[in-house]
Amino acid sequence: MSTTDEETYVLDLDSILDGSARRLIESGEVKGRIAIHNVVIEYLYMEAKKGRSAGIAGLQELASLMETPLEGIELIVVEEDPRLRPEGYDEVKSILRKYAWKTNATLITSDPIQAKASRAMGVKVLFTGRRTSGRLRIEEFFDEKTMSVHLKERTPPIAKVGKPGSWAFVKLSDRPLSRSEIEDIAREIIEASIMEDGFIEVDRAGSTIIQLRNYRIVITRPPLSDGWEITAVRPVIKLKLEDYKLPEKLFRRLVEKAEGILIAGAPGMGKTTFAQALAEFYASMGKVVKTIESPRDMVLPPHVTQYSKSYADLGELHDILLLSRPDYTVFDELRTDEDFRLYIDLRLAGIGMIGVIHATTPIDAIQRFISRVELGMIPSIIDTVIFIKHGAVDKVYELEMTVKLPTGLKEAELSRPVVEVRDFLTGELEYEIYTFGEQTMIVPVRKVAARGGVEVVERLVKKLLPEAEVDVRDGTLIVRIPRHSSRVTARRIKKVRKLAEKYGLEVRFLPA
């Protein structure tokens, strides 16, 4: 039973959402009358009705408190004015401060700003602080080799175990998880993220994306999904750029020249891990590095500022980055037209850009830009494409603009601006990009067939035309013939043409 001498406490919104009030009450540190203001219930109801995780988690917290009898605790719901309907989070906080002041109650809060504002009014405050100990249930599904955990109601928990590019799905238990278990795990994650341990990056009706320490967590619920589901991803390894054992030529380019970098690869191949290593490398060189992420899941030194797309529109990020002028900005990941526009604008403004992009082949990454920018500007925006496969650098392209007759065309008047895409390490031309009529062509340059090879072609031509200079370059057989050669006949020229055709080469005869 309660008495008039009992202390009265008012629960602040944050202390409900993060679970700190419930833990304080259940531990017995608080005794007396606990007042839950009706505006809190109304606010949580409206948030839950919109499908937002904070509303759902908050109502579950209050229900848990109400359903658990606790010795020495009297829980009451108070209502000052039935017509009072809070219009937002800040208004709820203001109403709770004023109510605690009017009733001479102690406000239980985990929000340091609310605590300061309340004390400034003369309100007694019990500050719960942040969660300092205890392992989350989601963490119990992880070991040192676990990349991700996948939980869904009515199905057994499974995990992706291994490393980028080499992993397998493993069933963690034969027992299916119930909806109530998934909801409890989700509520605990949301509570921890509301504290200083993480961020709720996106909160929509039906889905919530959270960055909690080094875990990226996606929670979905009906009606978006057919049941409650939690996917938690954690980086298994953190690599430095030196760990990739890059060729010296590529390392020098990253240090000296590359400023429009695309890091491409299929999902799960280690693109973000490489981008993180590159960002940390540039930061260690004394460069100013910033990132744009959604969610913010890179693990970087404190002096690297990480911006979230979820908390600002891209116009605001554009202004911030143009004014702060970082040496490099890592954009993880490029998805929408707005993302590409921001990348392009910042690169053309002179900021070094590192874009992470999903692509099944390295040329696909370049192709994503073709419909979004004029062809001639592409080499100014992208100078280096790094394709990641199975956690390692698989291919590197460099892009250059030139004016030439595209491979396969014969009329000199068809010369035009061409973007050459070369294998950076070998210098071999692999693709040409140019406009033909109203279409943009991406043409794989034909290579000498493996059955012969360059040396064989050159030897056979030299046998037919001993005085000629022979070179195979960019899919073209170039034969330089001395003006007064006695061995050049129409028959031999015809044989050289047939030889070139056999090996898939264009042929050009030039004077030596």
C-alpha positions in Angstrom: 0.0 0.0 0.0 1.1 3.5 -0.6 1.3 6.4 1.8 1.3 10.1 1.3 4.9 10.2 2.5 6.0 8.1 -0.5 8.3 9.7 -3.1 6.6 10.3 -6.4 8.5 9.7 -9.6 7.6 10.7 -13.2 8.9 8.6 -16.1 10.5 10.6 -18.9 10.1 9.4 -22.4 13.7 8.5 -23.0 14.0 6.4 -19.8 11.0 4.4 -21.0 12.4 3.9 -24.5 15.9 2.8 -23.5 14.6 0.5 -20.7 16.7 2.3 -18.0 13.6 3.2 -15.9 12.4 -0.4 -15.9 15.8 -1.7 -14.9 16.0 0.9 -12.1 12.6 -0.1 -10.8 13.1 -3.8 -11.0 16.5 -3.6 -9.2 14.7 -2.0 -6.2 16.7 1.3 -6.4 13.4 3.2 -6.7 10.5 2.7 -4.3 7.2 4.6 -4.1 4.7 5.9 -6.6 5.6 5.8 -10.3 3.6 8.2 -12.4 3.2 7.5 -16.1 1.8 10.6 -17.8 -1.0 10.0 -20.4 0.8 12.1 -23.0 3.6 9.6 -23.1 1.1 6.8 -23.8 -0.6 8.9 -26.5 2.7 9.8 -28.1 3.9 6.1 -28.2 0.5 5.0 -29.5 0.8 7.5 -32.4 4.3 6.4 -33.2 3.4 2.7 -33.1 0.4 3.3 -35.3 2.8 4.8 -37.9 4.8 1.6 -37.6 7.8 3.2 -36.0 10.0 1.1 -33.8 10.2 3.6 -30.9 6.5 3.6 -30.4 6.3 -0.2 -30.5 9.2 -0.6 -28.1 7.9 2.0 -25.7 4.5 0.5 -25.4 6.1 -2.9 -24.8 8.2 -1.4 -22.0 5.1 0.1 -20.3 3.1 -3.1 -20.7 6.0 -5.1 -19.2 6.0 -2.7 -16.2 2.3 -2.8 -15.7 2.1 -6.6 -15.9 4.9 -7.3 -13.4 3.9 -6.8 -9.7 6.8 -5.2 -7.8 7.0 -4.8 -4.0 7.0 -1.3 -2.8 5.9 0.2 -6.2 2.6 1.8 -7.1 2.2 2.4 -10.8 -0.4 5.1 -11.7 -1.4 6.7 -15.0 -2.0 10.5 -14.7 -4.0 12.7 -17.0 -4.1 16.5 -16.5 -6.4 17.3 -19.4 -8.1 14.7 -21.6 -8.0 17.2 -24.5 -4.2 17.4 -24.4 -2.7 15.8 -27.4 1.1 16.1 -27.9 2.2 17.2 -31.3 5.8 15.9 -31.1 8.7 14.6 -29.0 9.8 17.9 -27.7 6.3 18.9 -26.6 6.0 15.6 -24.6 9.3 16.4 -22.9 8.1 19.9 -22.0 4.8 18.6 -20.5 6.7 16.1 -18.4 9.0 18.7 -17.0 6.1 21.0 -16.1 4.1 18.2 -14.5 7.1 17.1 -12.3 7.6 20.7 -11.3 3.9 21.2 -10.4 3.6 18.0 -8.4 7.1 18.3 -6.7 7.9 14.9 -8.2 11.3 13.4 -9.2 11.8 13.1 -12.9 13.5 9.8 -14.0 15.4 10.5 -17.2 18.3 9.3 -19.3 18.4 12.4 -21.4 21.2 14.7 -20.2 19.6 17.8 -21.8 16.2 17.0 -20.3 18.0 16.6 -16.9 19.7 20.0 -17.2 16.5 21.8 -18.3 14.5 20.2 -15.4 17.1 21.1 -12.8 17.0 24.7 -14.2 13.3 24.8 -13.3 14.0 23.4 -9.8 12.8 19.9 -10.6 14.3 17.0 -8.8 16.0 14.6 -11.3 17.1 11.0 -11.1 19.5 10.6 -14.0 19.8 7.0 -15.1 22.7 7.4 -17.5 23.5 5.0 -20.2 23.6 1.2 -20.3 27.1 0.3 -19.0 27.0 -3.5 -18.9 25.3 -6.6 -20.1 25.4 -8.5 -23.4 22.6 -8.1 -25.9 20.8 -11.3 -26.8 21.6 -10.7 -30.5 25.3 -10.9 -29.7 24.9 -14.4 -28.3 24.3 -15.6 -31.8 27.7 -14.4 -32.9 31.2 -15.9 -32.6 34.5 -14.7 -34.0 33.8 -16.1 -37.5 30.2 -15.0 -37.8 29.5 -12.4 -40.5 25.8 -12.1 -40.1 22.8 -13.5 -38.2 19.3 -14.0 -39.6 16.4 -14.3 -37.3 12.8 -14.8 -38.3 9.7 -15.8 -36.4 8.6 -19.5 -36.9 12.1 -20.4 -38.4 15.3 -21.6 -36.7 18.1 -18.9 -36.4 20.8 -19.1 -39.1 24.1 -17.4 -39.5 26.5 -16.6 -42.4 29.9 -17.9 -41.2 33.3 -17.3 -43.0 34.8 -14.3 -44.6 33.9 -12.1 -47.6 33.7 -14.2 -50.8 34.1 -17.5 -48.8 31.2 -18.2 -46.5 28.4 -20.7 -45.7 25.0 -20.6 -44.0 24.9 -22.5 -40.7 21.8 -23.4 -38.7 22.3 -22.2 -35.1 19.5 -24.2 -33.6 16.7 -26.6 -34.6 14.1 -24.7 -32.6 12.1 -22.1 -34.4 12.0 -18.7 -32.8 8.6 -17.4 -31.7 7.2 -13.9 -32.5 7.5 -12.8 -28.9 11.2 -13.8 -28.8 11.9 -11.8 -31.9 10.0 -8.8 -30.5 11.9 -9.0 -27.3 15.3 -9.1 -29.1 14.2 -6.2 -31.3 13.1 -4.1 -28.3 16.4 -4.7 -26.6 18.3 -3.6 -29.7 16.2 -0.4 -30.1 16.6 0.4 -26.4 20.4 0.1 -26.7 20.5 2.1 -29.9 18.6 5.0 -28.2 21.4 5.2 -25.7 24.8 6.4 -26.8 25.8 3.0 -28.1 24.3 3.6 -31.6 21.9 5.3 -33.9 18.5 4.6 -35.4 19.4 5.4 -39.0 16.0 4.8 -40.6 12.7 4.3 -38.9 9.8 3.6 -41.3 6.4 1.9 -41.0 7.4 -1.7 -41.1 11.2 -1.4 -41.0 14.0 0.0 -38.9 17.7 0.2 -39.7 20.1 0.6 -36.8 23.8 1.0 -36.4 24.6 -0.4 -33.0 28.4 -0.3 -32.2 29.9 -2.4 -35.1 26.6 -4.1 -35.9 24.4 -3.1 -38.8 20.9 -4.3 -37.9 17.7 -4.3 -40.1 14.4 -5.1 -38.4 11.3 -5.7 -40.5 7.8 -6.4 -39.3 4.2 -6.9 -40.7 2.7 -5.6 -42.9 5.9 -5.0 -44.8 7.2 -8.5 -44.2 5.2 -11.6 -43.5 6.6 -11.9 -40.0 9.1 -10.2 -37.7 12.6 -10.5 -38.9 16.0 -9.3 -37.7 19.2 -9.3 -39.8 22.4 -8.3 -38.0 25.7 -7.9 -39.9 29.1 -7.4 -38.4 32.5 -7.0 -40.1 34.5 -10.1 -39.4 37.9 -8.6 -40.2 39.3 -5.1 -40.3 42.1 -4.7 -42.8 44.7 -2.1 -43.5 45.6 -1.2 -47.1 48.9 -3.0 -46.6 47.1 -6.2 -46.0 45.8 -6.3 -49.6 49.4 -6.5 -50.9 48.6 -4.2 -53.8 51.0 -4.0 -56.8 53.5 -1.2 -56.5 52.1 0.5 -59.6 48.5 0.6 -58.1 49.8 1.8 -54.7 51.6 4.7 -56.3 48.5 5.6 -58.3 46.4 5.7 -55.1 49.0 7.9 -53.4 49.8 10.3 -56.3 47.0 10.4 -58.9 43.7 8.6 -58.2 41.0 11.1 -57.1 37.9 9.7 -58.8 37.8 6.2 -57.5 35.1 3.6 -57.9 35.2 0.5 -55.7 32.9 -2.1 -57.3 31.9 -5.7 -56.7 29.1 -8.0 -56.0 27.3 -8.0 -52.6 29.4 -9.6 -49.8 32.7 -9.4 -51.7 34.4 -6.9 -49.4 33.9 -3.6 -51.1 33.2 -1.6 -47.9 36.1 -3.3 -46.1 38.4 -2.1 -48.8 36.9 1.4 -48.8 37.4 1.5 -45.0 41.0 0.5 -45.4 41.6 3.2 -48.1 39.9 5.9 -46.0 42.0 5.0 -43.0 45.1 5.0 -45.2 44.4 8.5 -46.6 43.7 9.7 -43.0 47.0 8.4 -41.9 48.7 10.4 -44.6 47.3 13.6 -43.0 44.5 14.0 -45.5 41.1 15.3 -44.4 38.7 12.4 -45.0 34.9 12.3 -44.5 32.3 9.7 -45.3 28.7 9.6 -46.5 27.0 6.4 -45.3 23.6 4.9 -44.7 23.9 3.4 -42.2 27.2 4.5 -40.7 28.9 1.1 -40.4 32.6 1.9 -41.2 35.0 1.6 -38.2 37.3 4.6 -38.6 39.5 6.8 -36.4 37.7 9.6 -34.5 39.2 12.4 -36.7 37.3 11.0 -39.7 33.8 12.5 -39.7 31.1 10.1 -40.8 27.8 11.7 -42.1 24.5 9.9 -42.4 22.3 10.3 -45.4 19.3 9.4 -43.2 19.7 12.6 -41.0 20.2 15.1 -43.8 19.1 15.6 -47.3 21.8 15.4 -50.0 21.6 19.2 -50.6 22.7 19.8 -47.0 25.6 17.3 -47.3 26.6 19.0 -50.6 26.8 22.4 -48.9 28.7 21.0 -45.9 31.3 19.1 -48.0 31.8 22.0 -50.4 32.4 24.4 -47.5 34.6 22.1 -45.4 36.6 20.9 -48.5 37.9 17.5 -47.5 40.7 15.9 -49.5 38.7 12.7 -49.9 35.1 11.8 -49.4 34.0 8.1 -49.2 30.5 7.6 -50.5 29.1 4.2 -49.4 27.0 3.2 -51.3 25.9 4.8 -54.6 22.3 3.8 -55.3 20.0 6.6 -56.4 20.2 9.3 -59.1 20.6 11.8 -56.2 23.6 9.8 -54.9 25.3 9.9 -58.3 24.6 13.6 -58.8 26.2 14.4 -55.4 29.2 12.2 -56.3 29.6 13.9 -59.7 29.1 17.5 -58.3 31.7 17.0 -55.5 34.2 15.4 -57.9 33.9 18.2 -60.4 34.4 20.7 -57.5 37.8 19.2 -57.0 37.1 16.9 -54.0 38.7 13.5 -54.2 35.8 10.9 -54.3 35.8 7.2 -53.4 32.4 5.7 -54.4 31.3 2.2 -53.4 28.9 0.6 -55.9 27.3 -2.8 -56.6 28.4 -4.3 -59.9 28.9 -7.8 -61.2 31.7 -6.8 -63.6 34.0 -3.7 -63.4 32.6 -2.3 -66.7 29.1 -2.4 -65.2 30.2 0.2 -62.6 31.3 2.6 -65.3 28.1 2.0 -67.2 26.0 3.2 -64.3 27.4 6.7 -64.9 26.8 6.8 -68.7 23.2 7.8 -68.6 23.8 10.4 -65.8 26.6 12.5 -67.3 28.0 13.5 -70.7 30.4 10.9 -72.1 33.3 13.3 -72.4 33.1 14.1 -68.6 33.4 10.5 -67.4 37.3 10.4 -67.3 37.2 13.7 -65.3 34.8 12.0 -62.8 36.2 8.5 -62.7 39.9 7.8 -63.3 40.3 4.5 -61.4 37.9 1.5 -61.1 38.9 -1.1 -58.5 36.9 -4.4 -58.7 36.8 -6.4 -55.5 36.2 -10.2 -55.7 36.4 -12.6 -52.8 37.9 -9.9 -50.6 40.8 -9.1 -52.9 41.5 -6.6 -55.7 40.6 -8.6 -58.9 40.8 -5.9 -61.6 41.8 -2.3 -61.9 40.7 -0.1 -64.8 41.9 3.4 -65.8 40.0 5.7 -68.1 41.3 8.2 -70.6 39.7 10.4 -73.3 41.2 10.4 -76.8 40.1 11.2 -80.3 40.6 8.3 -82.7 38.9 5.9 -85.1 37.1 3.4 -82.9 38.3 -0.2 -83.3 36.3 -2.0 -86.0 35.5 1.2 -88.0 37.4 1.7 -91.3 36.5 5.2 -92.6 38.9 7.9 -91.3 36.1 10.4 -91.2 34.4 8.4 -88.5 37.1 9.4 -86.0 35.5 10.7 -82.8 36.1 11.3 -79.0 36.5 7.8 -77.4 36.8 6.9 -73.7 39.4 4.2 -73.5 39.1 1.7 -70.6 42.4 0.0 -70.1 43.6 -2.6 -67.6 45.7 -0.4 -65.4 48.3 -3.0 -64.6 49.0 -4.3 -68.1 48.0 -1.2 -70.1 45.9 -3.4 -72.4 42.9 -1.7 -74.0 39.7 -3.7 -73.0 36.8 -1.4 -73.9 36.0 1.7 -76.0 33.1 3.9 -75.1 31.8 6.4 -77.8 28.7 7.8 -79.3 27.4 6.5 -82.6 24.4 8.4 -83.9 22.2 8.9 -80.8 23.5 5.8 -79.0 26.4 5.3 -76.6 28.4 2.3 -77.5 30.4 0.2 -75.0 32.6 -2.0 -77.2 34.8 -4.8 -75.9 38.0 -4.5 -78.0 38.7 -7.8 -79.8 41.8 -9.6 -78.6 44.1 -11.9 -80.4 42.8 -15.4 -80.2 44.6 -17.6 -77.6 45.5 -20.2 -80.2 48.0 -18.0 -81.9 49.0 -15.0 -79.8 50.8 -11.8 -80.7 54.2 -13.5 -81.3 52.7 -16.1 -83.7 51.0 -13.4 -85.8 54.1 -11.2 -86.0 56.2 -14.2 -87.0 53.8 -15.2 -89.8 53.6 -11.7 -91.2 57.4 -11.3 -91.1 57.6 -14.6 -93.0 55.4 -13.2 -95.8 56.9 -9.6 -95.7 60.5 -9.9 -94.3 61.2 -6.2 -94.7 58.1 -5.0 -92.9 57.8 -3.7 -89.3 55.0 -5.5 -87.6 53.1 -4.5 -84.4 49.8 -5.7 -82.8 48.1 -3.0 -80.7 44.6 -2.5 -79.5 43.2 -5.3 -81.7 44.8 -3.9 -84.8 47.6 -5.5 -86.9 49.9 -2.6 -88.0 52.2 -3.4 -90.9 54.8 -0.7 -91.9 56.2 -1.4 -95.4 59.3 0.3 -96.9 58.4 2.3 -99.9 60.7 0.4 -102.3 60.3 -3.1 -101.0 60.7 -5.7 -103.7 58.9 -8.5 -101.7 55.5 -6.8 -101.5 53.0 -8.2 -103.9 49.2 -8.2 -104.1 49.2 -11.9 -103.3 51.2 -11.4 -100.1 49.0 -8.5 -99.0 45.9 -10.7 -99.5 47.5 -13.4 -97.4 48.2 -10.9 -94.6 44.6 -9.7 -94.7 43.4 -13.3 -94.4 45.8 -13.9 -91.5 44.5 -10.9 -89.7 40.9 -12.0 -90.2 41.7 -15.4 -88.9 42.9 -14.0 -85.6 40.2 -11.4 -85.3 42.3 -8.4 -86.0 41.9 -5.3 -88.0 44.8 -4.6 -90.4 46.5 -1.4 -91.4 49.3 -1.0 -94.0 51.4 2.1 -93.5 54.6 3.3 -95.1 57.7 2.8 -93.0 
